[in-house]
Amino acid sequence: MVLIFSFAVLSIPIAVIDFFYRKYEYEENLKMTKEEVKEERKSYEGNPTVKREIRKRMRMLPLRRMVKEVPKVDVVTNPEHFAVALKYEKGKMDAPKVIAKRQDNIALKIKEVARENNVKIVEDPPLARGLYKSCDIGEYIPEKFYVAVAKILAQIYKAKKVRV
């Protein structure tokens, strides 16, 4: 009996120490390594190269739509690195509307599409820069540009022999 009792007294502290050690070891084994974290993130969020390609295509969609609208515009004003495409329909619009605007390579694309579709391109750097900075795509031009844009549109309509 004494032997059993002494064995029980000695095994209880060992069991308690073993319990806490096993718990610690179990929690440590549950933790992931850096590589496992990276793999899980990839599987959860998707492949980074695929995500990059999707983002690139999503950025290009509005640009493609904008370039498709260029053949319908009345005038493209531009200095060297800017292009602003304007459209005005008498009776339907209160003022000319900015249909497309971009810089550098995409501005060149806008000008190229305009040339292909016989859209008049007017070079007026101060006007183009002012329109570029002061209004967004789909907005009507600010009042301070009415006179300058009206002169350009009048010249274009006169050349086309269209009465506005």
Rosetta constraint file for C-alpha pairs under 8 A:
AtomPair CA 1 CA 5 HARMONIC 6.13 0.50
AtomPair CA 2 CA 6 HARMONIC 6.00 0.50
AtomPair CA 3 CA 7 HARMONIC 6.10 0.50
AtomPair CA 4 CA 8 HARMONIC 6.20 0.50
AtomPair CA 5 CA 9 HARMONIC 6.27 0.50
AtomPair CA 6 CA 10 HARMONIC 6.18 0.50
AtomPair CA 7 CA 11 HARMONIC 6.01 0.50
AtomPair CA 8 CA 12 HARMONIC 6.19 0.50
AtomPair CA 9 CA 13 HARMONIC 7.55 0.50
AtomPair CA 10 CA 14 HARMONIC 6.98 0.50
AtomPair CA 11 CA 15 HARMONIC 5.95 0.50
AtomPair CA 12 CA 16 HARMONIC 6.20 0.50
AtomPair CA 13 CA 17 HARMONIC 6.13 0.50
AtomPair CA 14 CA 18 HARMONIC 5.98 0.50
AtomPair CA 15 CA 19 HARMONIC 5.96 0.50
AtomPair CA 16 CA 20 HARMONIC 6.41 0.50
AtomPair CA 17 CA 21 HARMONIC 6.14 0.50
AtomPair CA 18 CA 22 HARMONIC 5.99 0.50
AtomPair CA 19 CA 23 HARMONIC 6.18 0.50
AtomPair CA 20 CA 24 HARMONIC 6.14 0.50
AtomPair CA 21 CA 25 HARMONIC 6.08 0.50
AtomPair CA 22 CA 26 HARMONIC 5.99 0.50
AtomPair CA 23 CA 27 HARMONIC 6.28 0.50
AtomPair CA 24 CA 28 HARMONIC 6.22 0.50
AtomPair CA 25 CA 29 HARMONIC 6.22 0.50
AtomPair CA 26 CA 30 HARMONIC 6.40 0.50
AtomPair CA 27 CA 31 HARMONIC 6.77 0.50
AtomPair CA 32 CA 36 HARMONIC 5.69 0.50
AtomPair CA 32 CA 37 HARMONIC 6.24 0.50
AtomPair CA 33 CA 37 HARMONIC 6.29 0.50
AtomPair CA 34 CA 38 HARMONIC 6.26 0.50
AtomPair CA 35 CA 39 HARMONIC 6.20 0.50
AtomPair CA 36 CA 40 HARMONIC 6.09 0.50
AtomPair CA 37 CA 41 HARMONIC 6.13 0.50
AtomPair CA 38 CA 42 HARMONIC 6.18 0.50
AtomPair CA 39 CA 43 HARMONIC 6.20 0.50
AtomPair CA 40 CA 44 HARMONIC 5.99 0.50
AtomPair CA 41 CA 45 HARMONIC 5.74 0.50
AtomPair CA 41 CA 46 HARMONIC 7.59 0.50
AtomPair CA 42 CA 46 HARMONIC 5.00 0.50
AtomPair CA 42 CA 47 HARMONIC 5.54 0.50
AtomPair CA 42 CA 48 HARMONIC 7.33 0.50
AtomPair CA 43 CA 47 HARMONIC 7.22 0.50
AtomPair CA 46 CA 50 HARMONIC 7.29 0.50
AtomPair CA 46 CA 51 HARMONIC 6.84 0.50
AtomPair CA 47 CA 51 HARMONIC 6.26 0.50
AtomPair CA 48 CA 52 HARMONIC 6.04 0.50
AtomPair CA 49 CA 53 HARMONIC 6.27 0.50
AtomPair CA 50 CA 54 HARMONIC 6.21 0.50
AtomPair CA 51 CA 55 HARMONIC 6.18 0.50
AtomPair CA 52 CA 56 HARMONIC 6.18 0.50
AtomPair CA 53 CA 57 HARMONIC 6.25 0.50
AtomPair CA 54 CA 58 HARMONIC 6.13 0.50
AtomPair CA 55 CA 59 HARMONIC 6.22 0.50
AtomPair CA 56 CA 60 HARMONIC 6.34 0.50
AtomPair CA 57 CA 61 HARMONIC 6.33 0.50
AtomPair CA 58 CA 62 HARMONIC 7.74 0.50
AtomPair CA 59 CA 63 HARMONIC 7.28 0.50
AtomPair CA 60 CA 64 HARMONIC 6.14 0.50
AtomPair CA 61 CA 65 HARMONIC 6.32 0.50
AtomPair CA 62 CA 66 HARMONIC 6.01 0.50
AtomPair CA 63 CA 67 HARMONIC 6.12 0.50
AtomPair CA 64 CA 68 HARMONIC 6.16 0.50
AtomPair CA 65 CA 69 HARMONIC 6.46 0.50
AtomPair CA 66 CA 70 HARMONIC 6.76 0.50
AtomPair CA 66 CA 99 HARMONIC 7.05 0.50
AtomPair CA 66 CA 100 HARMONIC 5.68 0.50
AtomPair CA 67 CA 100 HARMONIC 7.26 0.50
AtomPair CA 67 CA 109 HARMONIC 7.71 0.50
AtomPair CA 67 CA 110 HARMONIC 6.07 0.50
AtomPair CA 67 CA 113 HARMONIC 7.33 0.50
AtomPair CA 69 CA 73 HARMONIC 7.05 0.50
AtomPair CA 69 CA 99 HARMONIC 7.00 0.50
AtomPair CA 69 CA 100 HARMONIC 7.65 0.50
AtomPair CA 70 CA 85 HARMONIC 6.81 0.50
AtomPair CA 70 CA 99 HARMONIC 7.30 0.50
AtomPair CA 70 CA 100 HARMONIC 7.05 0.50
AtomPair CA 70 CA 110 HARMONIC 6.80 0.50
AtomPair CA 70 CA 113 HARMONIC 6.76 0.50
AtomPair CA 70 CA 114 HARMONIC 6.19 0.50
AtomPair CA 71 CA 113 HARMONIC 6.93 0.50
AtomPair CA 71 CA 114 HARMONIC 6.01 0.50
AtomPair CA 71 CA 117 HARMONIC 5.56 0.50
AtomPair CA 71 CA 119 HARMONIC 6.81 0.50
AtomPair CA 72 CA 87 HARMONIC 7.57 0.50
AtomPair CA 73 CA 85 HARMONIC 6.35 0.50
AtomPair CA 73 CA 86 HARMONIC 5.77 0.50
AtomPair CA 73 CA 87 HARMONIC 4.69 0.50
AtomPair CA 73 CA 88 HARMONIC 7.81 0.50
AtomPair CA 73 CA 99 HARMONIC 7.25 0.50
AtomPair CA 73 CA 119 HARMONIC 7.04 0.50
AtomPair CA 74 CA 85 HARMONIC 7.57 0.50
AtomPair CA 74 CA 86 HARMONIC 6.01 0.50
AtomPair CA 74 CA 87 HARMONIC 5.03 0.50
AtomPair CA 74 CA 88 HARMONIC 6.87 0.50
AtomPair CA 74 CA 119 HARMONIC 6.33 0.50
AtomPair CA 74 CA 120 HARMONIC 6.93 0.50
AtomPair CA 74 CA 153 HARMONIC 7.57 0.50
AtomPair CA 74 CA 156 HARMONIC 7.94 0.50
AtomPair CA 75 CA 85 HARMONIC 5.83 0.50
AtomPair CA 75 CA 86 HARMONIC 5.43 0.50
AtomPair CA 75 CA 87 HARMONIC 6.85 0.50
AtomPair CA 75 CA 119 HARMONIC 6.08 0.50
AtomPair CA 75 CA 120 HARMONIC 5.16 0.50
AtomPair CA 75 CA 121 HARMONIC 5.82 0.50
AtomPair CA 75 CA 122 HARMONIC 7.02 0.50
AtomPair CA 75 CA 153 HARMONIC 7.39 0.50
AtomPair CA 75 CA 156 HARMONIC 7.89 0.50
AtomPair CA 76 CA 83 HARMONIC 6.48 0.50
AtomPair CA 76 CA 84 HARMONIC 5.51 0.50
AtomPair CA 76 CA 85 HARMONIC 4.30 0.50
AtomPair CA 76 CA 86 HARMONIC 6.22 0.50
AtomPair CA 76 CA 111 HARMONIC 7.30 0.50
AtomPair CA 76 CA 114 HARMONIC 7.40 0.50
AtomPair CA 76 CA 119 HARMONIC 7.26 0.50
AtomPair CA 76 CA 120 HARMONIC 6.39 0.50
AtomPair CA 76 CA 121 HARMONIC 4.68 0.50
AtomPair CA 76 CA 122 HARMONIC 6.09 0.50
AtomPair CA 77 CA 83 HARMONIC 5.95 0.50
AtomPair CA 77 CA 84 HARMONIC 5.42 0.50
AtomPair CA 77 CA 85 HARMONIC 6.54 0.50
AtomPair CA 77 CA 121 HARMONIC 5.75 0.50
AtomPair CA 77 CA 122 HARMONIC 4.75 0.50
AtomPair CA 77 CA 123 HARMONIC 5.46 0.50
AtomPair CA 77 CA 124 HARMONIC 6.09 0.50
AtomPair CA 77 CA 125 HARMONIC 7.69 0.50
AtomPair CA 77 CA 127 HARMONIC 7.51 0.50
AtomPair CA 77 CA 128 HARMONIC 5.52 0.50
AtomPair CA 78 CA 82 HARMONIC 5.31 0.50
AtomPair CA 78 CA 83 HARMONIC 4.65 0.50
AtomPair CA 78 CA 84 HARMONIC 6.38 0.50
AtomPair CA 78 CA 121 HARMONIC 7.35 0.50
AtomPair CA 78 CA 122 HARMONIC 6.53 0.50
AtomPair CA 78 CA 123 HARMONIC 5.01 0.50
AtomPair CA 78 CA 124 HARMONIC 6.03 0.50
AtomPair CA 78 CA 125 HARMONIC 5.93 0.50
AtomPair CA 78 CA 128 HARMONIC 5.32 0.50
AtomPair CA 78 CA 129 HARMONIC 7.91 0.50
AtomPair CA 79 CA 83 HARMONIC 7.26 0.50
AtomPair CA 79 CA 123 HARMONIC 5.69 0.50
AtomPair CA 79 CA 124 HARMONIC 6.18 0.50
AtomPair CA 79 CA 125 HARMONIC 4.34 0.50
AtomPair CA 79 CA 126 HARMONIC 7.99 0.50
AtomPair CA 79 CA 128 HARMONIC 6.61 0.50
AtomPair CA 79 CA 129 HARMONIC 7.72 0.50
AtomPair CA 80 CA 125 HARMONIC 7.84 0.50
AtomPair CA 81 CA 103 HARMONIC 5.47 0.50
AtomPair CA 81 CA 104 HARMONIC 4.82 0.50
AtomPair CA 81 CA 107 HARMONIC 6.65 0.50
AtomPair CA 81 CA 108 HARMONIC 7.78 0.50
AtomPair CA 82 CA 101 HARMONIC 7.40 0.50
AtomPair CA 82 CA 102 HARMONIC 5.97 0.50
AtomPair CA 82 CA 103 HARMONIC 4.58 0.50
AtomPair CA 82 CA 104 HARMONIC 6.37 0.50
AtomPair CA 82 CA 107 HARMONIC 5.66 0.50
AtomPair CA 82 CA 128 HARMONIC 6.83 0.50
AtomPair CA 82 CA 129 HARMONIC 7.04 0.50
AtomPair CA 82 CA 132 HARMONIC 7.60 0.50
AtomPair CA 83 CA 100 HARMONIC 7.73 0.50
AtomPair CA 83 CA 101 HARMONIC 5.42 0.50
AtomPair CA 83 CA 102 HARMONIC 5.57 0.50
AtomPair CA 83 CA 103 HARMONIC 6.42 0.50
AtomPair CA 83 CA 107 HARMONIC 4.90 0.50
AtomPair CA 83 CA 108 HARMONIC 7.57 0.50
AtomPair CA 83 CA 110 HARMONIC 6.85 0.50
AtomPair CA 83 CA 111 HARMONIC 7.01 0.50
AtomPair CA 83 CA 128 HARMONIC 6.90 0.50
AtomPair CA 83 CA 132 HARMONIC 7.95 0.50
AtomPair CA 84 CA 98 HARMONIC 6.91 0.50
AtomPair CA 84 CA 99 HARMONIC 7.68 0.50
AtomPair CA 84 CA 100 HARMONIC 5.75 0.50
AtomPair CA 84 CA 101 HARMONIC 4.30 0.50
AtomPair CA 84 CA 102 HARMONIC 6.82 0.50
AtomPair CA 84 CA 128 HARMONIC 6.20 0.50
AtomPair CA 84 CA 131 HARMONIC 7.19 0.50
AtomPair CA 84 CA 132 HARMONIC 6.55 0.50
AtomPair CA 85 CA 98 HARMONIC 5.87 0.50
AtomPair CA 85 CA 99 HARMONIC 5.47 0.50
AtomPair CA 85 CA 100 HARMONIC 4.96 0.50
AtomPair CA 85 CA 101 HARMONIC 6.20 0.50
AtomPair CA 86 CA 96 HARMONIC 6.18 0.50
AtomPair CA 86 CA 97 HARMONIC 5.52 0.50
AtomPair CA 86 CA 98 HARMONIC 4.73 0.50
AtomPair CA 86 CA 99 HARMONIC 5.64 0.50
AtomPair CA 86 CA 100 HARMONIC 7.33 0.50
AtomPair CA 87 CA 96 HARMONIC 5.46 0.50
AtomPair CA 87 CA 97 HARMONIC 5.34 0.50
AtomPair CA 87 CA 98 HARMONIC 6.62 0.50
AtomPair CA 87 CA 99 HARMONIC 6.60 0.50
AtomPair CA 88 CA 93 HARMONIC 6.47 0.50
AtomPair CA 88 CA 95 HARMONIC 6.65 0.50
AtomPair CA 88 CA 96 HARMONIC 4.48 0.50
AtomPair CA 88 CA 97 HARMONIC 6.33 0.50
AtomPair CA 89 CA 93 HARMONIC 5.61 0.50
AtomPair CA 89 CA 96 HARMONIC 7.64 0.50
AtomPair CA 90 CA 94 HARMONIC 7.83 0.50
AtomPair CA 90 CA 164 HARMONIC 6.37 0.50
AtomPair CA 93 CA 97 HARMONIC 7.91 0.50
AtomPair CA 94 CA 140 HARMONIC 7.98 0.50
AtomPair CA 95 CA 140 HARMONIC 5.88 0.50
AtomPair CA 95 CA 141 HARMONIC 6.69 0.50
AtomPair CA 95 CA 146 HARMONIC 7.79 0.50
AtomPair CA 96 CA 140 HARMONIC 5.69 0.50
AtomPair CA 96 CA 141 HARMONIC 6.01 0.50
AtomPair CA 96 CA 149 HARMONIC 7.97 0.50
AtomPair CA 97 CA 138 HARMONIC 6.23 0.50
AtomPair CA 97 CA 139 HARMONIC 5.62 0.50
AtomPair CA 97 CA 140 HARMONIC 4.20 0.50
AtomPair CA 97 CA 141 HARMONIC 5.90 0.50
AtomPair CA 98 CA 135 HARMONIC 7.57 0.50
AtomPair CA 98 CA 136 HARMONIC 7.01 0.50
AtomPair CA 98 CA 137 HARMONIC 5.27 0.50
AtomPair CA 98 CA 138 HARMONIC 5.44 0.50
AtomPair CA 98 CA 139 HARMONIC 5.77 0.50
AtomPair CA 98 CA 140 HARMONIC 6.19 0.50
AtomPair CA 98 CA 141 HARMONIC 6.74 0.50
AtomPair CA 99 CA 137 HARMONIC 5.54 0.50
AtomPair CA 99 CA 138 HARMONIC 5.64 0.50
AtomPair CA 100 CA 110 HARMONIC 8.00 0.50
AtomPair CA 100 CA 137 HARMONIC 5.72 0.50
AtomPair CA 100 CA 138 HARMONIC 7.88 0.50
AtomPair CA 101 CA 107 HARMONIC 7.20 0.50
AtomPair CA 101 CA 132 HARMONIC 6.59 0.50
AtomPair CA 101 CA 136 HARMONIC 7.84 0.50
AtomPair CA 101 CA 137 HARMONIC 6.66 0.50
AtomPair CA 102 CA 106 HARMONIC 5.92 0.50
AtomPair CA 102 CA 107 HARMONIC 5.00 0.50
AtomPair CA 102 CA 132 HARMONIC 7.84 0.50
AtomPair CA 103 CA 107 HARMONIC 4.84 0.50
AtomPair CA 103 CA 108 HARMONIC 7.94 0.50
AtomPair CA 104 CA 108 HARMONIC 6.34 0.50
AtomPair CA 105 CA 109 HARMONIC 6.40 0.50
AtomPair CA 106 CA 110 HARMONIC 6.19 0.50
AtomPair CA 107 CA 111 HARMONIC 6.25 0.50
AtomPair CA 108 CA 112 HARMONIC 6.06 0.50
AtomPair CA 109 CA 113 HARMONIC 6.16 0.50
AtomPair CA 110 CA 114 HARMONIC 6.12 0.50
AtomPair CA 111 CA 115 HARMONIC 6.16 0.50
AtomPair CA 111 CA 121 HARMONIC 7.44 0.50
AtomPair CA 112 CA 116 HARMONIC 6.27 0.50
AtomPair CA 113 CA 117 HARMONIC 6.30 0.50
AtomPair CA 114 CA 118 HARMONIC 6.09 0.50
AtomPair CA 114 CA 119 HARMONIC 4.84 0.50
AtomPair CA 114 CA 120 HARMONIC 7.30 0.50
AtomPair CA 114 CA 121 HARMONIC 7.41 0.50
AtomPair CA 115 CA 119 HARMONIC 5.87 0.50
AtomPair CA 115 CA 120 HARMONIC 7.51 0.50
AtomPair CA 115 CA 121 HARMONIC 7.70 0.50
AtomPair CA 120 CA 156 HARMONIC 7.17 0.50
AtomPair CA 122 CA 152 HARMONIC 7.71 0.50
AtomPair CA 124 CA 128 HARMONIC 6.06 0.50
AtomPair CA 125 CA 129 HARMONIC 6.00 0.50
AtomPair CA 126 CA 130 HARMONIC 5.97 0.50
AtomPair CA 127 CA 131 HARMONIC 6.03 0.50
AtomPair CA 127 CA 145 HARMONIC 7.51 0.50
AtomPair CA 127 CA 148 HARMONIC 7.49 0.50
AtomPair CA 128 CA 132 HARMONIC 5.95 0.50
AtomPair CA 129 CA 133 HARMONIC 6.15 0.50
AtomPair CA 130 CA 134 HARMONIC 6.00 0.50
AtomPair CA 131 CA 135 HARMONIC 5.91 0.50
AtomPair CA 131 CA 141 HARMONIC 7.10 0.50
AtomPair CA 131 CA 145 HARMONIC 7.77 0.50
AtomPair CA 132 CA 136 HARMONIC 7.43 0.50
AtomPair CA 134 CA 142 HARMONIC 7.48 0.50
AtomPair CA 135 CA 139 HARMONIC 6.28 0.50
AtomPair CA 135 CA 140 HARMONIC 7.51 0.50
AtomPair CA 135 CA 141 HARMONIC 6.47 0.50
AtomPair CA 135 CA 142 HARMONIC 7.39 0.50
AtomPair CA 141 CA 145 HARMONIC 6.71 0.50
AtomPair CA 141 CA 146 HARMONIC 7.37 0.50
AtomPair CA 142 CA 146 HARMONIC 7.10 0.50
AtomPair CA 145 CA 149 HARMONIC 6.06 0.50
AtomPair CA 146 CA 150 HARMONIC 5.78 0.50
AtomPair CA 147 CA 151 HARMONIC 6.23 0.50
AtomPair CA 148 CA 152 HARMONIC 6.52 0.50
AtomPair CA 149 CA 153 HARMONIC 6.07 0.50
AtomPair CA 150 CA 154 HARMONIC 5.91 0.50
AtomPair CA 151 CA 155 HARMONIC 6.28 0.50
AtomPair CA 152 CA 156 HARMONIC 6.30 0.50
AtomPair CA 153 CA 157 HARMONIC 6.04 0.50
AtomPair CA 154 CA 158 HARMONIC 5.89 0.50
AtomPair CA 154 CA 164 HARMONIC 7.99 0.50
AtomPair CA 155 CA 159 HARMONIC 6.07 0.50
AtomPair CA 156 CA 160 HARMONIC 6.18 0.50
AtomPair CA 157 CA 161 HARMONIC 5.66 0.50
AtomPair CA 157 CA 162 HARMONIC 4.97 0.50
AtomPair CA 157 CA 163 HARMONIC 6.56 0.50
AtomPair CA 157 CA 164 HARMONIC 7.17 0.50
AtomPair CA 158 CA 162 HARMONIC 6.22 0.50
AtomPair CA 158 CA 163 HARMONIC 7.38 0.50
